[in-house]
C-alpha cells in the first residue's frame, strides 16, 4: 500500500482532539471520491474501510 504524508493547516486540525483522528477521516473521504469517480466499486470501498456493503452505502449518502 502506498503511504503519503499530508500537511494540514492548523485552522483545520484544531477541530480535532488529536492528530491520530485525521488519517482514517482522510482515507474514508479519499475512498468516497474514488467511488464517485467510478474507480472503485461500493463493495471495494466497503472492504477497504472494513464496513459492510450497507454501512458503506449509508456512509456515502
Secondary structure, DSSP 8 states (H G I E B T S, - for coil): ---------HHHHTTSS-GGGHHHHHHHHHHHHHHHTTSS-HHHHHHHHT--HHHHHHHH-
